[in-house]
Amino acid sequence: MSSVSTALSAQLIDILLREQTSCQALLETVEAERHAIKTLAIGEFHPINVRRIAVLEQLQSIADARERAVRQIADSASLPGSISSLQALLDRWNGSEVSTIRHHHDALMVTAKRVREEIKLNVVLIENFRGFIEQALTAGATAMTDGKSYSRTGKPASGNPTSAVLYQQG
């Protein structure tokens, strides 16, 4: 039974290493997204999102494989069938490979946490840009009411366009 456990442990370690690599690739797409946001490189968003979707699909496939490996190890170690998560397995399993698996799992969790934090930063950055644009549009509408704005034809501007280019006298 020990050789089955060792083979399954090696399989689980391989899965965790692949998951770590994919998680790192996700982090790189989040960083590329931040660069595109900061430089307003709108053309880069589509390729970044295509890469992100591919990485997320890969991560889902790896997570499914990890769940299967966890169940196989739990079965081979005669642990309860209710164990379905890696953390629950590590808490109950006394195999010799537990410390190595825990090390790889901890490294993965550090990367996953960093990905979450970086995504939060991107959300804040996007919200700040959105707020700036809304303020600029509001300022444009205010400028239209002071009687000193003109349309492209040179006539005094009337109305309240929210995205028109404004021309000012003088």
Sequence and secondary structure as in RCSB ss.txt:
>XXXX:A:sequence
MSSVSTALSAQLIDILLREQTSCQALLETVEAERHAIKTLAIGEFHPINVRRIAVLEQLQSIADARERAVRQIAD
SASLPGSISSLQALLDRWNGSEVSTIRHHHDALMVTAKRVREEIKLNVVLIENFRGFIEQALTAGATAMTDGKSY
SRTGKPASGNPTSAVLYQQG
>XXXX:A:secstr
 HHHHHHHHHHHHHHHHHHHHHHHHHHHHHHHHHHHHHTT GGGHHHHHHHHHHHHHHHHHHHHHHHHHHHHHHH
HTT  TT  SHHHHHHH   TTHHHHHHHHHHHHHHHHHHHHHHHHHHHHHHHHHHHHHHHHHHHHHHHTTS EE
 TTSSB  S  SS   EE  
